[in-house]
Amino acid sequence: MAKEILCTLGPASMNERTITRLTALGVALFRLNLSHTKLQDVAPLIEKVRALTAVPLCLDTEGAQIRTGNFVSGSVEVKENGLIYAHRQPVPGDASHFNFYPMEIIDEMVPGDLIAIDFNEVLVQVTGKDAKKLEMRVLQGGKIGRNKAVTVKRDIDLPALTEKDVKALEIGKTMGIRHAALSFANRASDVDELRRHAAPGTFVISKIECRNGLLNLDAIAARSDALLIDRGDLSRQEPIERIPFLQKKIIRHAKKAGKKVYVATNLLESMVTSPNPTRAEVNDVINTLADGADGLVLAAETAIGQDPIGCAHMIAKLIHEYENCSADDRPYCPQDAKSFLVAPHGGRLVNRENTVDFSRVGRCPRVAVEKSILMDCEQIALGTYSPLTGFMGKETLASVLSRHRLPDGTAWTMPILWQVPESLAKKTSKGERLALTDESGVVHALVEMSEVYRLDIPEVSKAWFGTSSGEHPGVEAFQRGGPWVIAGSVDLIQRRRVPYGQYQWTPAQSRLIFEHKGWSQVVGFHTRNVIHRAHEYIQLKALERTHADGLYISPIIGSERRGDFLPEWVIRSYQAMMDFSFYPPGRVLVGCLATYPRFSGPREAVFTALCRKNMGCSHFIVGRNHSGVGDFYDDREYRKLFDSLNDLGMTPVFFDQVGYDADKKVYESAGGPGSAHQMISGTQVRAAFKENRPLPDWFMREEIQNLLRSERAAGGSLFCE
């Protein structure tokens, strides 16, 4: 049976992004802690959670417990040997006068009682009592917080449910809540009491967190649907060193009764404030699963912690390791940790770098090729084009052009071809290896030829680009390459030496970086322009819309199209955005892709998305006329193609053309004819800098303009010549 994750919702997690992401991580049950929820908020919170997820919500009662009341400053420090007072009527809590909850509980306390407050940090003794208050002497001083546990060191009979619990359960009943947790279950009749107020058929989880619960464990289990071990509250009455053994005992009794059992408290306590758990916590979680727990409960970690998603992510990874390694007695074999990043296209990353003995290169015929072919060799071998392992043969090309799929059915839209002169095509044979060199003769890749064939250029142009017009730059480049094609697998001998190397990562490296940053959902952005406000808007809006952990800005740096910005300035513009903190801290990364534009419109939009999927991106921004040119592609074709390929394994994030409304001072999708929006585009940016014309700040940030203009003023070049 798969282990379950239960998460408490609170101030840190009661939002759309967190609930959506926790749902995606497989959380089985959300918990609303009534001890920390006002009664008037119960119905609105149920509605909010219901609107965001189909995961069931559990109302966790206050139960038979005593807690501290409110303090004006949130918490107070009490000194040893001092006197403090608990009042029966509400008072503004301070270091001397405060309330217990429920306030009337002081009626049950008598002089001589020893009381531990805030998980045993403070110990007091009742020294006096009248109709209005208790007098207590502090035996051990310390800090007391609001709404913290209070334990009287003798049994006090408390009702199973508070008045607030009863009203909250009635609300839950009318709103269709069918899960409830009984806090401080003392006896079997407490379970019956909860069932009387909950909806028929409610799944009742009884929390074992007091000594009476242990004494009546079997009877409570018999009346319940599941048990939950609250190790924190249980340690108020049982020595902390005994808790591990009690955990094992309770789990055994639950299994014997055929009931599920969950474990809570301090699973990943350090992650409330830190990004990683301790080794002791990791060991504790695995041992808890090994004890037989059916599920793990995140409480403070997801209710008030700094990274609820990261905590659930870690629990999911630990469950994965337990389920895959606990019974593994095979010899040790190194393997990667469980990744929650999107899987590479086709299921695995291709790796064909340094797979061939370099000494064998000397016997291979050398062929000098254009930079674009070497870039394709690199991206094939490094896995960016996974699952491709080489240049396409005739059957594969036909399948991609006619079906947008490889012959095995895997979605793929872009022809990856090596067009060669006829003289080369006619003197090579199947199985022969060709060494591909740059213009200086350095060997970068080997291609083992599997096929040579001739293309019908007009026919392929029409199928590939939707036109055979030489006015289309993609068609023009394709026609210039000629009709002869060599197909074959690629092995990378050595990468090209290029600038901006610190920004170039292989898919394996980008995935490692995402994992290290704790990202599991990443939205990718493809660009060949310096940053302007329309792109900034859609990037940040995509982060918000997708609830992603991070944004991966991935400029292409292989373009040499005249008039395009030089890659250096595209990169530096984005680096400036981060340096000036215009992006949310820790959520944006810039990494280049050495490739070139094909101007293939919708085909290229899918292709660039799949490249970023292989890099680890779960989402990809598709803007208006993405990778298109002029008016060759209808904006509607993009959505149509993505919709037809519903097995891409990643999610496109579509945006229409974005404009600026000067009256409202907002960026938004631009209207049709007569729209008051002012348009923003990369074409306009390039024109403005070529004409040395300033742009308004709403068009491009002044800091970015200053960066570019300083280079121009110094006599440097911004554009490919």
SEBA-105784 format. One record per residue (C-alpha): residue in one letter; x, y, z. Coordinates in steps of 0.05 Angstrom, whole numbers, plus 32768, in hexadecimal, padded with zeros to 4 digits. Layout:
N
AXYZ
...
REM end
This chain:
721
M800080008000
A801C80447FEC
K802F80718026
E800680B1802D
I801980F98039
L7FEB81238065
C7FF6816E8069
T7FDD81A2809A
L7FC781E38079
G7FD78224809B
P7FF0826B808D
A802C82528064
S800382238038
M7FBC823E8034
N7FC7825A7FEE
E7FBC82447FA7
R800482367F94
T8014820B7FD0
I7FD381E37FD0
T7FD981D77F86
R802181C07F8C
L801481947FC9
T7FDB81747FA2
A800B81667F68
L803C81467F99
G800781137FAB
V7FEF812B7FEF
A7FB680FC8004
L7F9481278039
F7F958170804E
R7F8B81818098
L7F6A81BE80B6
N7F7F81C580FE
L7F4581E28126
S7F7381F4815F
H7F90822A8132
T7F52823C810A
K7F1B826C811F
L7ED582508119
Q7EBF828780EA
D7EF8827480BB
V7EE6822A80B5
A7EB38230807D
P7EDB82628053
L7F1982378059
I7EF481F88044
E7EDA821D8007
K7F1F82377FF6
V7F4081F37FFA
R7F0781D27FD4
A7F1082047F9B
L7F5981F37F94
T7F5D81A77F9C
A7F3681677F9B
V7F60814B7FD4
P7F33813E8011
L7F36816E804C
C7F3681558094
L7F1D817E80CF
D7F4C81728109
T7F288181814A
E7F4381A68187
G7F2E816C81B2
A7F3A816081FC
Q7F75818E8205
I7F8981CD822B
R7FB082048208
T7FCA82498218
G7FA182858203
N7FB882C281DD
F7FF282EF81F0
V7FF5833781D9
S803D833081C2
G803582E881A8
S805F82C981DF
V807A82DA8225
E80B482C78250
V80A582B18298
K80DB82B082CE
E80E882798300
N80C882848345
G809A82BA832B
L804F82B98331
I802182B782F5
Y7FD582B682EF
A7FA3829282C1
H7F6082B782BE
R7F1A829C82B3
Q7F0782D9828B
P7F2C82F3824D
V7F69831E825C
P7F9F833C822F
G7FD583078238
D8018831D8254
A805082FE827E
S8025830082BD
H7FDC82FA82A8
F7FBF82CF8271
N7F8A829A8261
F7F8882508257
Y7F5982338221
P7F2382218230
M7F2382598264
E7EF582348294
I7F2781FA829A
I7F45821D82D6
D7F08820582FD
E7F2581BE82F7
M7F6981D18312
V7F7B81D1835C
P7FB481EA8387
G7FEF81BB8382
D7FE481A98339
L802381A9830F
I801981C482C9
A804981C1828D
I804081F78259
D805881FA8211
F807381B3820A
N809281B1824F
E80BC81EF8246
V809A82108282
L808481ED82C2
V8056820E82F5
Q803181FA8334
V7FEC82128347
T7FF48237838A
G7FB182598390
K7F6C825E8371
D7F2D82898375
A7EEF8290834A
K7F1482BD8317
K7F5A82A38311
L7F9182708320
E7FD182848342
M800F825D832A
R8058825E833F
V808B82548308
L80B782178318
Q80DB821982D5
G80DC825982AD
G80DC82618262
K80B582798226
I806A826F821F
G8048827981DB
R8000828281C8
N7FD5824581BB
K8009821581D8
A7FFE81D381FB
V7FEE81D28246
T7FF48191826D
V7FDA818782B4
K8003815082D5
R7FC5812982E9
D7F88811182C3
I7F52814582B7
D7F13812D8294
L7F0781598257
P7ED081558223
A7EE4813081E3
L7ECF816C81B9
T7ECE81B681C8
E7E9381E181B7
K7EBA81FC817C
D7EC881B58164
V7E7E81A48164
K7E6D81E2813B
A7EA681D7810B
L7E91818F80FF
E7E4A81A680F1
I7E6681D680BD
G7E8F819E80A0
K7E528171809C
T7E2A81A38074
M7E6581B18046
G7E7381688037
I7EB2815D8061
R7EBB8113806B
H7EFD810F8092
A7F06812380DB
A7F3E8119810D
L7F2F81118157
S7F6581328181
F7F78811481C4
A7F4D80D681BD
N7F4780BC8205
R7F16808481FD
A7EE9806281C9
S7EAD808B81DD
D7ED380CA81C5
V7ED280AD817F
D7E8780A18184
E7E7E80E9819A
L7EA28104815D
R7E7980D7812F
R7E3980F3814D
H7E4B81398133
A7E6E812780F2
A7E4D811380B1
P7E3980C980A9
G7E7280A1808B
T7EA780D180A2
F7EEE80B380A3
V7F0380BD80EB
I7F4D80C180FE
S7F5880BB8148
K7F9680DD8162
I7FBE80B78196
E7FE080EF81BE
C7FD180E28207
R7FDA80AB823A
N7F908099823C
G7F93808F81F0
L7FC9805B81FC
L7FA280398233
N7F6480338207
L7F89802A81C5
D7F677FEB81AC
A7F21800481BB
I7F2F80478199
A7F4C8024815C
A7F0F7FF78157
R7EE180348151
S7F0F805C8123
D7F21805980DA
A7F69806B80E7
L7F998080811F
L7FC980BA8120
I800580BB814F
D801381028165
R805880F98181
G805C8140819B
D801F814181C7
L802B80FA81DC
S806F810F81F7
R804C813E8228
Q803581018250
E806880CD823B
P80B480D38240
I80D180E981FE
E810180AE81FE
R80C5807F81FF
I80A3809D81C2
P80C78072818D
F80B1803281B0
L806A804C81BA
Q8068805D816F
K80798015815E
K80467FFA8190
I800D80268175
I801D8013812D
R801B7FC9813F
H7FD87FD08161
A7FBC7FF88126
K7FD37FC280F5
K7FB57F8C8120
A7F737FB2811F
G7F787FBA80D3
K7F7A800680D8
K7FA6803980B6
V7FD7805E80E2
Y7FF980A180D6
V803380C380FA
A803B810D8109
T8069813F812C
N80B08154811D
L80B8812C80DE
L80DD816480BB
E80DD819880F3
S811E81B880DC
M80FE81C78098
V80CE81F880BA
T8108822980B4
S813E8206808C
P813F81EC8044
N815681A68056
P81468172808C
T8179815680BD
R8194811080B4
A817280FC80F4
E812E811380D8
V813980EC8098
N814B80AE80C0
D810E80B880EC
V80DF80BC80B0
I80FB807E8090
N80F7805780D2
T80B0806F80DC
L809E80538098
A80C3801380A9
D809A800E80EA
G805D800780BD
A803F804E80BC
D800D80568083
G801880A0807E
L804080DC8096
V8022811D80AF
L8043816080A3
A802A819280D6
A805381D080E5
E807E81C080A8
T804581D18079
A801981FD80A5
I804D823280B9
G808F821B809A
Q80B682438067
D80B1820E8031
P807381E28035
I807D81C87FEE
G80C681B67FFD
C80B1818F803B
A807D81668016
H80AF815D7FDE
M80E18140800F
I80AE8111802F
A809B80F87FEA
K80E480EB7FDA
L80ED80C5801C
I80AF809B800F
H80CA808C7FC9
E810D80767FE7
Y80EB804B801B
E80BD80297FE8
N80F7801C7FB8
C8131800C7FE6
S81167FED8026
A81147FA6800B
D81507FAE7FDC
D81877F7E7FF1
R81AC7F807FAF
P81F47F987FAE
Y81FC7FE47FB0
C81F480077F6E
P81F980537F67
Q81B980747F50
D819C80BA7F4D
A816B80D27F82
K812280D57F71
S811381117F46
F80D081357F45
L80E4815C7F07
V80BF814C7EC7
A80DC810E7EA6
P810781187E68
H80E281117E26
G80DF80C87E14
G80EF80B47E5C
R813B80BD7E60
L817180F07E4E
V819C80DC7E14
N81E680E07E23
R821680D67DE9
E825081007E01
N829580DF7E06
T8279809B7DF4
V82AB808D7DBC
D82F680807DC2
F831680C07DA8
S834E80987D87
R831C807C7D55
V830E80C17D3A
G834F80C27D13
R8336808D7CE3
C82F580B27CD3
P82EC80E07C97
R82E881287CAF
V82AF81567C99
A82AF81A07CA9
V826881B67CBA
E824381F57CCC
K823D820B7D15
S81F281FA7D14
I820181B07D06
L823481AE7D3F
M820181CE7D6D
D81CE81987D5B
C820381637D67
E820F817F7DAD
Q81C681837DBF
I81B8813D7DA6
A81F281207DCD
L81E581477E0D
G819C81337E0F
T817A81767DFE
Y815881547DC3
S814781147DE8
P813180E27DD2
L815680EF7D90
T819A80CE7D8B
G81AE80E87D47
F8199810A7D06
M815780F27CEA
G814D80BE7CB5
K811980C07C7E
E80E480997CA5
T80EC80C37CE3
L80E981047CBB
A80AA80EE7C98
S808980DC7CDB
V809D811F7CFB
L808381477CC0
S804181217CB8
R8030810E7D00
H805B813B7D2D
R807580FA7D4B
L80B080CB7D46
P80A280877D28
D809980697D6E
G8062809B7D7D
T808A80CB7DA9
A807581137D9D
W80A981397D75
T80A081737D45
M80E4818B7D2C
P810C816C7CF4
I815581647D0A
L817C815B7CC9
W81C3815C7CB0
Q81C081777C69
V81FF81687C43
P821C81757BFE
E820B81417BC9
S825581307BC3
L8258811A7C0C
A821680F67C09
K822C80CB7BCE
K826F80B67BEA
T8259809E7C2F
S823B805B7C41
K8210803E7C79
G823780317CB9
E826F80617CA7
R828480927CDD
L828F80DB7CCB
A82B6810B7CF8
L8294814F7CF9
T82C3818A7D02
D82BE81D57D0A
E82DD82057CD7
S832181FD7CF8
G832181B17CF1
V8313819F7D3B
V82E981607D40
H82AB81697D6B
A827E812F7D59
L827880EC7D36
V823D80D87D0C
E8233808E7CFD
M820D80907CBC
S81CD80677CB9
E81AE80837C7A
V81B780B67C43
Y817B80D07C1D
R816281087BF0
L812B81397C04
D80F581597BDA
I8105819F7BF1
P80C381C27BDF
E809A81897BFC
V80C181867C3D
S80C181D27C42
K807681D47C3D
A806D819D7C71
W80A181B97CA1
F809682057C9D
G805082087C7F
T806D822C7C43
S80A282227C0C
S80AC826D7C05
G80F582837C04
E80DE82C17C2A
H80D882967C68
P811D82967C8A
G8115824E7CA1
V810382367C5B
E813C825F7C3D
A816F823E7C6C
F815281F97C5F
Q815382027C13
R819B821B7C17
G81AF81DA7C3A
G819C81B17BFD
P817681707BF3
W81A9813C7C0C
V81A581247C54
I81D080F57C7E
A81AE80D37CB9
G81D280B27CF2
S81E280AF7D3C
V820C80E57D5C
D824580DE7D8E
L8263811D7DAC
I82AF811F7DAE
Q82B781647DCC
R828C81A17DD5
R829A81E17DB1
R82BC82197DD7
V828A82517DDC
P8281828F7E06
Y824C82907E3D
G8262824A7E53
Q824E825A7E9B
Y820682607E83
Q820582207E5B
W81ED81E27E7E
T81DD819E7E63
P819881837E73
A81B881587EA9
Q81D881957EC8
S819A81C17EC5
R817381897EE7
L81A881837F1D
I81A481CE7F29
F815881CC7F2D
E815B81927F5E
H818E81B77F89
K816181F47F8B
G812781C87FA0
W810081D67F60
S80D281A07F46
Q80A581CA7F19
V80CA81FA7EEA
V80AF82287EB4
G80DD82327E78
F80E5826F7E4C
H810682707E07
T812082B17DEC
R815282D27DBC
N8145831A7DD3
V815A83467E0C
I8126834C7E43
H80ED837D7E3A
R80B083897E65
A8080835D7E3D
H80AE83217E47
E80B883337E8F
Y806D83357E99
I805F82F17E79
Q809A82D17E9F
L808082E77EE3
K803882D97ED0
A804C82937EBB
L806E82877EFE
E802E829D7F20
R800082767EF3
T802682347EF5
H803882377F3F
A807E82227F29
D80BA82237F57
G80E582477F26
L80EC82687EE2
Y8122824F7EB2
I813482857E80
S815682627E46
P817182917E10
I818C82717DD0
I81D382857DC1
G81DF82667D7D
S81BA82987D53
E81E382C17D22
R81A882E07CFE
R81BA83267CE9
G8199835A7D15
D818D832C7D50
F81A983407D94
L81ED83217DA3
P81E482E97DD6
E8211830E7E07
W81DF83477E0F
V81A383197E15
I81C682F57E4E
R81DF83357E6F
S819A83547E6D
Y817E83197E94
Q81B883197EC4
A81A983637ED1
M816183527EE0
M817983237F17
D81AF83527F2F
F817C838A7F38
S814B83597F5B
F811483637F28
Y810483197F2C
P80EC82F57F6B
P812B82DF7F91
G814182977F88
R810D82877F53
V812F82997F11
L816982787EED
V818982897EAA
G81A882527E80
C81B882557E36
L81A982247DFF
A81D982207DC5
T81AA82197D8A
Y818E82457D53
P8148825B7D3C
R812682337D06
F80EB82627D01
S80BC82267CFF
G808382457D26
P805782137D4B
R808781D97D3C
E80C081FF7D5B
A809682147D96
V808B81CB7DA8
F80D481BB7D99
T80EF81F27DC6
A80BF81DB7DFC
L80D881937DF8
C812081AB7DFD
R810F81CF7E3E
K80E881927E56
N8129816A7E4E
M814B81A07E77
G811881947EAF
C80E181C77EA0
S809A81B07EAE
H807A81EE7E8D
F808D82187E52
I8078825E7E3E
V805C82647DF7
G805382AC7DE1
R803182C87DA4
N805382B17D63
H8087828B7D8B
S80C3827B7D5E
G809C82937D22
V80AC82C87CEF
G808182FE7CCF
D803A82E77CC0
F804A82A07CAC
Y802782817CE9
D7FE2828C7D06
D7FE482957D52
R7FAD82607D59
E7FDA822A7D3A
Y800582287D78
R7FCF82137DA9
K7FB281E37D75
L7FF581BE7D6E
F800281BA7DB9
D7FBB81A37DC4
S7FC3816C7D90
L800281537DB3
N7FE281447DF6
D801981157E0C
L805381477E0E
G805C813D7E58
M806281877E66
T803281C27E68
P803481FD7E38
V802382417E56
F8004826B7E1F
F800482B77E1A
D7FE582E47DE7
Q800883247DD2
V8014834F7E0F
G800A839B7E0F
Y800E83D37E41
D7FD183FA7E57
A7FEB843F7E68
D7FAB84547E8B
K7FA884187EB9
K7FF484117EBB
V7FF083C67EB1
Y800983927E80
E7FD583637E64
S7FBF833E7E26
A7FB683717DEF
G7F74837A7DCD
G7F63837C7D84
P7F5B83B77D55
G7F4E83F87D7A
S7F7083DE7DBA
A7F9084147DE5
H7FC983E57DF8
Q800F83FA7DE5
M803483C07DC6
I807883A47DDA
S80A383767DAE
G80EA83607DA4
T80E8837E7D5E
Q80D983C27D7B
V811183BA7DAE
R814483AA7D78
A812E83E47D4E
A813284167D88
F817A84037D99
K819084037D51
E8174844A7D4B
N8190845D7D8F
R814A84707DA5
P8137846B7DEF
L80FC84417E04
P80CB84537E3C
D80D4842E7E7E
W8092840A7E74
F80B083EB7E35
M80F483D87E51
R811283E37E95
E8142841E7E98
E817883F37EB8
I817883C47E7B
Q817983FE7E4A
N81B4841E7E6F
L81DA83DC7E6B
L81D183D87E20
R81DB84217E11
S821D84237E38
E823883ED7E09
R822084137DCC
A823F84547DE7
A828184307DF0
G8280841C7DA7
G826D83D37DB3
S823B83AB7D8A
L81F883937DA2
F81E3836D7D64
C81F883357D36
E821583547CF7
REM end
